[in-house]
Amino acid sequence: MKPIRLFISSVQTEFAGERAALRDYLRGDALMRRFFEVFLFEDVPAADRRTDDLYLDEVRRCDIYVGLFGNDYGSKNAGGISPTEREFDLATAEGKYRLIYVRGTDDDARHPKMRALVGRAQAGLVRKRFNTPSELVTGLYAALVEYLVEKQLIRSGPFDAAPCTKATLKDLDPERMAWFIRTARKTRRFPLAGDASPTELLEHLNLLDDRRLTNAAVLLFGKQPQRFLISSEIKCAHFHGTEVAKPIPSYQVYKRTVFELVDQAIDFVLSKIALSVGTREAGPQAPVRYEIPREVVAEAIINAVAHRDYTSNGSVQVMLFSDRLEVWNPGTLPPSLTLEKLRQAHGSVPGNPLLAEPMYLTGYIERMGTGTRDMIQRCTEAGLPEPVFAVSDGFQTIIRRVRGEGAGEDTSGKTSGKTSGKTSVLILDMIRQQPDITIPEMAEALGKSTRAIEMQLAKLRNSGKLQRVGPAKGGRWEIIGGDEK
């Protein structure tokens, strides 16, 4: 980001202490240093000083003009005008953002021309009075924070509620919005009708800020959210060992909406961990068991996407090692939560509330703060160690895998084999064991949509690896080629 340049104008000899105090504070404070660059004439090497020309050049270059007016008027040029007044006039003519601070309350003690300048500065400006350097620093700090909020460089509210200044309705995906309404109506009895307009949906979800799209609207429904919010992607990597090492066997960077990011990252992990499929002895549907419960994988990834700090340049990272799954997101816990409280009953404290509500309405998350406790319970039931939660330059969830004998086995003892790899490999394995398995059963077992399963089946049939025998209802699948690797 280009620094915001401040020009501090005053009679130097009268305000030497105040000028030094402002310089030291603006350069020392973490927030001020991040955004502002202050210019003081006395910091320029003596050999480079060009007096009036340098003053005025810096006024033209600055973004904010800060005027310190006291009793002295300063030296005058041939026209009887001091540098301070010339700088103020130029800043006014150039349309600069101006902040004026007047020392003292006794206007009678001021030089007549300074008294007149103070009066001129009154028009259209808010003048602040001060007596000490500390009062001046405090007043300027408050004004600069207000400037940053006004320019939407910092926010007083959550990031997802801030406007995405360059995005318009044309940047949203109507099909994704229609999908949302259908899913929310089915999952949470969402009140809007299926034919509600995009604007009606956005207004209902509070995703407009003075008719401008919020960041949450773009993350939820954007055609290309990463065009506006670059770091909102997910990076997924699979390593055969226990450490990050190159070459990386499998690496994917996923983009699109938060819903698609979650789905893609979950599929990435599930396609690379062991899966066992049992028989139908206990019921009409075959039991399926992933090495790490699907709900645990999903909860870790959904939490990372829903609660991350979207102001960070970092992206959510999902890394699968031979002994563990690590999910990392930029950000930290809210002040009301601790790592210990995550293991206890606690309230839901979403870092991005406008993002969390639509994810709740579509069934991706709950609003009761039970997600981490459910992860612990499911890992225990699956014979896995409890997940580890940590805060280290971000928030991290670590889920241990059970290696060796037992990994991927069906707990009923009816193990029919272990598989890992792409979705098509998992589908072939399921068909090999249950030729009459239906598409909805495959979709539910693998945690995918029926459309996704249909596309994989079409691919297998077109490649000559699979055929359908018998009628559409009551028929069976038959593998006619080698397994896809």
N, C-alpha and C positions, 0 to 999 in steps of 0.2 A: 504494500500500500504506500502511495506517495505521502510523505509527511505533510501535515497542515502547518504552514508557515505563519508564525506570529511576529509582528513587528511592534516593538515597544517604543513608544514615542514620549519624550519628556525633555525637560531641561536636565542634562546629565548631572551637573554639579549639585542641583537641588535634590535629585532622587537617586543618588549613587547607591545608598543602602537598599532602597526598595528595588531598584533594578537588579542588583546582585541577588537579593532574596528571591525574586521571581525566577531569575535564571537558574539558580541552584535548585529551587523546588521543581520547576518544570522538567529539568534534566534528571532529577533524582527520583521523582515519583514514578512508579511502574506504569500507571495508567496514562499519565501525561506524556511520559517518554515514548510510549507506544504510538501515540497519535501526533504529537506536536513537535515542531522544531522552532526554537526561539532565536530571533536575531537581535543582537545588541551591538551597536556601533563600536563600543569600546573593546569588543572581542576581535575586531579586525586588526591585523598587523599594521603598525604605523606607516610602513612604506606603501601599503596598498590603499590608504585612505584618500578618497576623492571628495571629502566634505559633502557639500549639498547634493552633488550628483549621486553619490553612493546612497545617501539617505533616501532620495526619491526613487531610485531604482529598486531599493528593497521594499518600499511601499507598494510599488507596482507589482512586485513578485509575491507579496504576502497574501494570505487568505483572510487573516484577522488582524485588524489594527487595534492596538491597545494604547490608549492615551492616558498619561498620568499628568494631571493638571494641579499645580500648586499656586504659590505666590509669585514666583519669578516668571517673567515672560521670555527671557533669553535674548541672545544677541540678534540684532536686526540686520537685514540686508539693505541694499540701496533703496529698496521700496518701503523699508520700515517694517518688514514682516520677518518674524522669527522662524527658524527651522521647524519648531513644534507646530506652528499654525500652518506652515506650508504643507507639512506632512498630513495634518488633519484635512486640509482642503483637498489634497490629492486623493486621499483615501475616500473622501466623500464623492468626489468626481468619478472615481473608478468603481464606485458601488461596493466597496469592501465592507465586510462585516465588522462593525465598530463597537468597541467597549471602552467607556470613559470612566475613569476613577478620579475623583476630586479629593485632595487632602484638606482636611479642616473644614470648619463651618463659618469662619470669619471672612466673608467675601470682601469686606472693606480693606483687609490687609493685602489684597492681591494687587498686582500691577494693573493699571486700567485696561491695558490690552488683553491681559490674561483674564480679567473679569469679563470682558466682552467675549472672549473665546469660549469661556465656560457657558455664557448665555447662549451663544450660537450652537454649542454642542447639545443644548437642551432640546432642540427641535428634533423629534423623531428618535431620540435615544434615551435609554435609561442610564442615568448617571448615578454612580455609587459613591458614597462618602466613606472615607477611611481616615484613621489617625495614626495607625502603626503599621509597620511592614507585615505583621502577622494578619491583621485585618485585611490588608490588600491581597495577600496570598489566598486567604479563605474565600474572599469575594470572587477573585478571578477563577479559582478552582471550580466553584459552583457554576459560574457562567460558562466555563468551558465544557463541563459535564452536560449542561443544558444544550449547548451547541452540538455535542456529539449525539445526544438523543434526538434533537431536531433533525439532524442530518442522517439519522438512523444508522449511525456507526456503532452505537451501543444501544441497548434496549433496557427499558424499565420492566418489561414483561418477558415472557418466554420467547425463545427464538422462533418456534413454529407459528406464533401469532403475528410475527413481524411481516410486513408486506414484502413480497418478492418483486422488486421494483420493475424488472424488465419483462416479466411474464404476463401474458394475456390469456383470455379464454381460448384462443386458438391454439395455445400450447398445452391444453388439457385433452385427454383422450375420452371422447363420449362413450365408447364401448366399455372402458374401464369404469366409468361412472355408472353406466347402466348395470354392469355386473355387480357393483357395490350395492345398489338399491335392491336388486334381486336377492343377493346373499344376505343383506341385513334384514330384509323383510322375513326371510325364511329362518334366520338364526335368532334374531332378537325382536321380531315383530316391529320392525322399523316402520314408522307411520307414513312416510311419503309414498305416494303411488308410483307404480312402475314407470309411468310416462312423465314423471316430474322432470322439469328442465334442469340443465346444468346449474343455472343461477339459483333455482329453488333449492337444489341440493347443497350448494355452497353456503347459501344463507342459513339453511337449517343447521348445518354443521359449524356455523360461525367461522367459516374459512375465507371471509372477505373482510378487508380492512379499508373502510371508506371506498368500497367498490373495487379495491385492488386485491389481487390474489395474494394469499398469505403463503409463507414457505410451506406450511402443512398441506395446502391445496396442491402445490406442485409435487411434493413428495408422495402424496396419495394418488393423484390422478394425472400427473404430467406425462406427456408423450416421451419426453426426454428430460427427466428431472435433473440428471447430472450436467446438463447444459447450463443450468442456473446454480446448482448446488453440487460442485464438482466432487467433493469428498463423500457424497452420500451413497457410494457404491459399497459392495462387499467383496473382499478378496479371500478366496478359498484356496488352500494348498494341502496336498497330501504327501507325507513323507514316509518312507518305508522304515526309517530308524526312529530314534528317540530325540533327535536334535534337528534343527534347521540346517539343511545342507543342500548344496547344488550338485548335480542337476535336480530340479524338483520334478518328481514323477508326474504329478498332475497339478496344474495351477489354472485357476479361472478367476476372472474379474467380472462380477455380475453388476448390471445396471438396471434401469427401469424403476418402477414404483416400489414402495416399501413392501407391498404384498408380494410382488414378484421376486424381490430380493430375498425375502424370507423363504419362499417356496424353492427358489433355485439353490440357496445355500443348504437347506434341509436335504434336498435331493442329492446334492453333492456328497454329503456325509453318508447318507443311507446307502448310496450306491457303492460305497467303499468299505463298509463294515459287514461283518458276518450276519447272515439271515438264515433261520431255520424254519421250515414249514412242516407242520405235523399232519396227522390224518384227520378224517371226519368222524372218527369213532364217537367222540363226545358231542357231536352236533353237526348241523348242515354246513357249517363254515369251518374251513381248516384253520387251526391255530397257527399264528405266525409270530415269530419272536426275533427281533433284532438284537444284536450283541449289546448295544446301548439302546434302551427304550426310545422309541420315536418321540414320545412326549418330552423326554429329557432333552434330546437334541433340539427339538422345536422350541422349547422354553428358553434355552440358553441363547439361541439365535434371535428369537423374537425380542427378548429383553434387550439384547445388544442393539437392535435396530430401533426399538421404540424409545429407549431411555438414553441413547448416546448424546454426546454434546455435538450438535451439528455446526457449531461455530469453529470447531477444530478442523485442521487440515488433514487429520488422520481419518482412516476408514475402518470400518468393522473388519476384523480379521478372524477367519475360521481356519484353524490348522489341525489336521488329523495326523497324529503320530502313531507308531506301532503300539504304544502303551497308554495313550491318552488323547482326548479331544480338548483343544483349547479354543475358547471364544473370547476375543478381546474387543472392547469398544472404547473410544475416547470419551473421557468424562469420569465422573466419580459419583459416589452416593450423595443424596441430598442430606443436609445437616441433621434431619430428624432420624436418619437410619444409620446403623452401624453394621459391620460384618456379622456381629453376634446376633443382632436383631433380625437379620435375614433368615436365621434358622428358627425363629420364633414367630408367633402370630404378630403381624404388623399391618399397619394400614398401607394402602396403595398411594404412592407419592410419585406420580408420573412427571418426568422432567420435561416432557413435550405433551401437555394435556390435549391439545387439538389434534395431535397425531394419535394419541392413545385411544381417544373415544371412538373414531372410526374402526380402529383395529379391534376394539371390544365389540362393536356392533357386528362385525363380520366373524366373530368367534376366534380371532387370533389370540386375544388376551382376555383375562378376567380383570375385575376391578376390586378384588378383595385382598390383594397382597399375598396370595397363597402360592404363587408360582414357584418360589425357591423352596418352600417346604414340600411341595409336590415333587420337585426334582429329587430331593433327599429321600423321600419315601419310595419313589419308583426305583431309584438306584439301589436302595437297600433290598427291595423285593426282587430285583434282578440279580442279586448277589454281587453287586458292584460296591466299591467304597463310596462313601458320601462325597458329593461334589465339593470342590474347594473354591471359595470365593476370595478374591484378593483385589486390593487397590494398589496398582503400581503403574504410574504414568497412564492411568486409565483403569477401567474395571475389567477384571478377568474371571472367567469361569473355567475350571479345569475338571474334566470328567475322566476318571480312570477306566481303562479297558482291562478286561480279564484275559490274559494271554495264556496260551497253552491249552491243555485239555479242558473242555467245558465251554470254551468260547464258541458261541453260535449254536450250542446244543439246545434242543427243546426240553423244557423242564419236565415234560410228561414222560420222557424216556422214549418217545416215539420219533426220534430224530430221523429225518429223511435226508439229511445232507446239509452241508454248509456251502454258501455261495457268497461271492463278493464280485463287484465289477459293475458294469453298466446295467441300466434298467432292463434291457433286452435279455441279459443273462439271467436276471432274477425271474423274469417272466418264463423263460424256457425251463428253468428249474421247477417252477410251480406247475407248469403244464406236464412235465415229465412225471411228476408224482400224482397229479390229478388232471387227467385229460379233459374232464368235463367241467373244469373250473370256469366260472363266468367272468365276464369283463368287470362288473361291479365288485366281485370278490377280489379280483386282482388289484383293482384300484384301492379298495379299502386296506388290503394287506400291505400294499406298498406306499400308502399315504399319498396317492396321486389322483388326479381327476380321471374320469372315464375317457375323456377325450385324449389325454396323454397316453393312456394304455392302448386305445384304438390306433393311435399313430405308430406306436411301437409294434403292434401286431401287424399293421399294414406293411411296415418295413421288413419284418421277418418273413411275411408271405411273399413279398416282392423279391426278396433275396433267395427264395427257394428253401428256406429253413423250416417253414411251418405251413400247414394246410388245415382247413376246416373240413371235417367229415360229418355228414349228416345234416339235418335241418338246423336253421339258425337257433331254434329253441330245442333243446334236447340232444343236440349234436355234441361233438367232442373235437379237441385239438389233437393234431398229430405232428410230431417232430419228424422231419424228413431229411434234415441235414445236420452237420456238426454244429456244436455250440458256437455262438458268436463270442469272440474274445475282445 
